[in-house]
């Protein structure tokens, strides 16, 4: 642990650490009724598809489903928990997500990130990494897929950080 | 209010109600420190950019910023609160978001949706609506932009719902 005076702790991967086709697989997480209710409260999205069990019984799925935006949140959290972004990510610049299948309460999901592009731009301090993203459930079905564009710090030549 | 036996309440807009270039402007919402902490807890994304004030002081913005995924969540909540999706949306099929500027604690944001496409497919029961999305802060700056593809129920010819 570093004291505040010693500066930020960079535990994540630097731009130069990301190689094309490298795959990162997250831990898994079970989507619960409580999570979805909490997400409704925080987002303000109380659409009955997500919060009204009686309404949902009359829909094709016959049950409530998780918000797509909640699946995005879970994907970002599972990715963050891998530690690869800690202290080295500068910005989440852009994302695309396609929701292929619904996630139900009790489903257990994980995410796979694949590096599909690396770009030294926009500056000498930062580089862009383009990830293909996939969220899978316990049956191995893809429930969401897309891509994320993120900016990472580059190693400073000659710094200690360059030698890790 | 309808009892469960009378079926779902459809208060939102049907597919046929969405017209090209129609704009929907949401209420505004202030992004707070508490919101961002709660989003970290729910998503599991505790990246120091969002939750570590000491770390954030050493970044270019010199303060914590809201998660991009939280801005997506807020956008979906503000949109939901307009009521236009209530009971008529079938699925949030796809989204794209580009984060243009950061959102800081205390910023007040709202969203603008513009109908940029309507497609009667994929079925006689449903149609696709394509929205261009923009999130603006209190200074009128665009902080995020993108697009959403959503599926809506179509009116059933001859039903009461057809006459509203």
Interface residues (C-beta under 8 A of the other chain):
Chain A: X4 X7 X8 X9 X29 X35 X38 X39 X42 X43 X44 X45 X46 X47 X48 X49 X54 X55 X58 X59 X67 X68 X69 X70 X72 X73 X74 X76 X77 X78 X79 X80 X81 X85 X86 X87 X89 X90 X91 X92 X93 X94 X95 X96 X97 X98 X99 X102
Chain B: X4 X7 X8 X9 X29 X35 X38 X39 X42 X43 X44 X45 X46 X47 X48 X49 X54 X55 X58 X59 X67 X68 X69 X70 X72 X73 X74 X76 X77 X78 X79 X80 X81 X85 X86 X87 X89 X90 X91 X92 X93 X94 X95 X96 X97 X98 X99 X102
